Amino acid sequence: MAKNIAFDEKEVTQMVMSNLKELVMDDKYYYSSSVDREFSSLTKEGREYLIKIMTIYLPLLSDAQQHALNERAKATVFDTLKDIREDI
């Protein structure tokens, strides 16, 4: 994905969850036991796919968190400057 496209944390979370739902619904990636959840597991392809998903989405999540932090910092600075200006 392009670096200049910004997603917020909620959007990235939705993308990850959508991919996980698709993974669980595909027998190629996930074996779902009808006996007990304890016997359900990812297949080898499922583990590889999960790593691929995380490799794609973790940097997006990190970018989203950094962007949110930067926006909060900017807002704090602007509010402080506004308060200083009002006091003058």
Secondary structure, DSSP 4 states (H G I P E B T S, - for coil): --TT----HHHHHHHHHHHHHHHHH-TTTEE--SS-GGG-EE-HHHHHHHHHHHHHHHHHHHHHHHHHHHHHHHHHHHHHHHHHHHH-
